[in-house]
Amino acid sequence: MLRLLAGIFILFGSIGFSFQLCQEMHKRLQHIEQMQEIFRLFQSEVSYSKAAFPEVCLAVSGRVMEPYKTVMKEIYEQVAAKSGAQFPEIWKEKMEECLRDMPVKEAERNIFLEFGNRIGFIDWETQAGMLEKSRVQLEELHIQLKSVIENKEKVITSVGILGGLMLVVILI
């Protein structure tokens, strides 16, 4: 009876582990989608309202999910407080803190962090173009990741189930 129970726990554990791996890949995909949405919202705000980036951060903060919502507000508040730091520095510092514990890879992280350095003090059209370029880069990574996830998800799930069954057979 104990062997049967142990076998069931092993099987469910291996299946749960495989589903957890798949869930992490989907979370990464969701964060890339949210980053794309942030760039799209920034581009829209810059193109139509021609607001400065700190004000755009405040406007965008109301339309994005956490933790980006809080970080956008913090960026606005720190720039508004005139702490001496420029927008690109504050953007990079706050976004590094925000992205530290997120399931994004270095490529996505770099695109998002370098955004602040790309904008500078240039005209609205060039800023909108830079935002579009960053959004397109993230979109390319999103498409690649989506195709990889479709393939890997089937393999991970199959290996998790078969690995669990093999462990049950070997141990019992």
ABEGO torsion letter per residue (X at the ends): XAAAAAAAAAAAAAAAAAAAAAAAAAAAAAAAAAAAAAAAAAAAAAAAAGBBAAAAAAAAAAABBOAAAAAAAAAAAAAAAGAGBBAAAAAAAAAAAAAAABABBAAAAAAAAAAAAAAEBBBAAAAAAAAAAAAAAAAAAAAAAAAAAAAAAAAAAAAAAAAAAAAAAAAX
